[in-house]
Amino acid sequence: MDLAQTQLLVLKALDGTEFDRGRLMEHLRPRLVLWAAGRLSPALRAKIEPDDVAQETLMAIHRGIERFKGRDHRAFLGWVFKIAENRIRDMADHFGAQKRQPVVPRVDLAQTTASVVAARREEVDKVARALPALAEDYRQVISLRRFEEREVKEIAEIMDRSENAVRVLYCRALKALRSAMALPEDEGPPG
C-alpha cells in the first residue's frame, strides 16, 4: 500500500471518472477489511464479517465522494476511516437493538481478473483472521501505521509513547502478525 500510489489514486478519483473511482475503491478494499478485522469486537464479529464493513464503507464513499473537499490523501484516508468507524457503530447499534436489516445488494467494484481478486482476498482473509488474536497495542499500531498511513510522530502522540517505542512496537506487531498468519487455519492463534 504505497503512499505515492494512494495519493495518485485519490487525486484521480476526485477529478476523474467512475473508472478512476473504481480503481480507488479496489485499492482501499483490502486496507478496510484488515482495519475492520482489528476493530470488530468478538460479539459483533460473530454477526458480521470485516468484508461487510469494508463493502458498506466503500458504498458510502462512492455515494459521497463529491462531498470530500481537499486534495491530501491523508485527509482523505481520515475521512474514509471515520466513515468506517460510523459503519461499525451503526452495525453495533443495529444488532444491539435486534432490528431487522434489509438485504442490501453488493456492488462489485473490482476491475481486475477473478484470479487476482481471489488471491488478494485469500491474503486479506489470512491477515483478517490473525489480527484479532494480536494484543490491542499491536492491532492499534498496525492500524494506525498501515491502514490509516499515519506518521510515526503522530502515532507516538496518539499512543502516548516515544517515536522509538512506536517503531519497536510496530516491528514486534508485524512479527506477531506473521507468526499468527503462519499457523494452520484449523489451529488458530494461541490464546
C-alpha positions in Angstrom: 0.0 0.0 0.0 2.3 2.6 -1.4 1.8 6.2 -0.2 2.5 7.6 -3.7 0.1 5.2 -5.3 -2.6 6.1 -2.8 -2.1 9.8 -3.4 -2.3 9.4 -7.2 -5.4 7.2 -6.9 -7.1 9.7 -4.6 -6.4 12.7 -6.9 -7.6 10.8 -10.0 -10.7 9.6 -8.3 -11.6 13.1 -7.0 -11.1 14.6 -10.5 -11.9 11.7 -12.7 -14.3 9.2 -14.0 -16.3 6.2 -12.5 -13.4 4.0 -13.6 -10.9 6.1 -11.5 -13.2 5.9 -8.5 -13.5 2.1 -9.0 -9.7 1.8 -9.0 -9.5 3.7 -5.8 -12.2 1.6 -4.2 -10.4 -1.6 -5.3 -7.2 -0.1 -3.7 -9.0 0.7 -0.4 -10.9 -2.6 0.0 -8.0 -4.8 1.5 -7.0 -2.0 3.8 -10.5 -1.5 5.0 -11.1 -5.3 5.5 -7.9 -5.5 7.6 -8.7 -2.4 9.5 -12.2 -3.7 10.3 -10.8 -7.1 11.4 -8.8 -5.3 14.1 -11.7 -3.1 15.2 -14.7 -5.5 15.4 -15.5 -6.9 18.9 -15.8 -10.7 19.1 -19.6 -10.3 19.7 -20.0 -8.2 16.6 -17.6 -10.3 14.6 -19.9 -13.3 15.2 -22.7 -11.4 13.3 -20.8 -9.6 10.6 -17.5 -10.0 8.6 -14.8 -7.4 8.2 -15.5 -7.6 4.4 -19.1 -6.5 5.2 -17.8 -3.4 6.9 -15.5 -2.7 4.0 -18.3 -3.1 1.5 -20.6 -0.8 3.4 -17.9 1.8 3.8 -16.9 1.6 0.1 -20.6 2.1 -0.9 -20.8 5.2 1.4 -17.6 6.6 0.0 -18.7 6.0 -3.6 -22.0 7.7 -2.9 -20.5 10.7 -1.1 -17.1 11.3 -2.6 -18.2 14.6 -4.1 -18.7 15.9 -0.5 -15.0 15.4 0.3 -13.2 18.7 0.0 -9.5 18.5 -0.1 -6.5 17.2 -2.1 -4.4 15.4 0.6 -4.6 11.7 0.6 -4.1 11.6 4.4 -7.1 13.8 4.9 -9.0 11.6 2.5 -8.0 8.4 4.4 -9.0 10.1 7.7 -12.4 10.7 6.1 -12.6 7.1 4.9 -11.8 5.6 8.3 -14.3 8.0 10.0 -16.9 6.6 7.7 -15.8 3.1 8.5 -16.0 3.8 12.3 -19.5 5.1 11.8 -20.5 2.0 9.9 -19.2 -0.2 12.7 -21.1 1.9 15.2 -24.3 1.7 13.1 -23.9 -2.1 12.8 -23.4 -2.5 16.5 -26.4 -0.4 17.2 -28.5 -2.4 14.7 -27.5 -5.8 16.2 -27.8 -4.4 19.7 -31.3 -3.3 19.1 -32.2 -6.7 17.4 -33.6 -4.9 14.4 -34.2 -6.5 11.1 -31.8 -5.4 8.5 -32.9 -5.3 4.9 -30.7 -7.1 2.4 -28.6 -4.6 0.5 -27.2 -5.9 -2.8 -23.5 -5.9 -3.0 -21.9 -3.7 -5.6 -18.9 -5.3 -7.2 -16.2 -2.6 -7.6 -13.4 -4.9 -8.6 -11.9 -4.3 -12.0 -9.2 -7.0 -12.1 -9.3 -10.6 -13.1 -11.0 -13.1 -10.9 -7.8 -15.0 -10.1 -6.1 -11.8 -8.9 -9.1 -10.9 -6.8 -9.2 -14.4 -5.3 -5.5 -14.4 -4.5 -5.8 -10.9 -2.9 -8.9 -11.9 -0.9 -7.1 -15.1 0.4 -4.2 -13.0 1.7 -6.6 -10.4 3.2 -8.6 -13.2 4.8 -5.4 -14.7 6.4 -4.5 -11.3 7.8 -8.0 -10.7 9.0 -8.1 -14.0 10.8 -4.8 -13.3 12.5 -5.4 -9.6 13.5 -8.0 -10.2 16.3 -5.6 -12.6 18.1 -2.9 -9.8 18.5 -2.6 -7.7 21.6 -4.5 -4.4 21.5 -1.4 -2.3 21.2 -0.2 -4.4 18.2 -3.6 -4.1 16.5 -3.6 -0.3 17.1 -0.1 0.4 15.9 -0.6 -1.7 12.7 -4.0 0.0 12.1 -2.6 3.5 12.5 0.6 2.9 10.5 -0.5 0.6 7.7 -4.2 1.2 7.2 -4.5 4.9 8.2 -1.0 5.7 6.9 -0.2 7.9 9.9 3.4 9.1 10.6 5.4 7.7 13.5 5.4 11.0 15.3 1.6 11.2 15.1 1.2 7.6 16.3 3.6 8.4 19.2 1.3 11.2 20.3 -1.9 9.1 19.9 -0.4 6.1 21.8 1.4 8.3 24.4 4.8 6.7 23.6 8.1 7.9 22.2 8.7 7.6 18.5 11.4 5.0 19.1 9.0 3.0 21.3 6.4 3.1 18.5 9.0 1.8 15.9 9.9 -1.1 18.2 6.2 -1.8 18.9 5.4 -1.8 15.2 8.2 -4.2 14.4 7.1 -6.5 17.2 3.5 -6.2 16.0 4.4 -7.2 12.4 6.4 -10.2 13.7 3.5 -11.3 15.8 1.2 -10.9 12.8 3.5 -13.0 10.6 3.6 -15.7 13.3 -0.2 -15.7 13.7 -0.6 -15.9 9.9 1.8 -18.9 9.7 -0.4 -21.1 12.0 -2.6 -23.7 10.2 -6.1 -22.4 9.6 -7.8 -25.1 11.8 -5.3 -24.5 14.7 -5.8 -20.7 15.0 -3.7 -18.3 17.0 -2.9 -19.2 20.7 -4.9 -17.5 23.4 
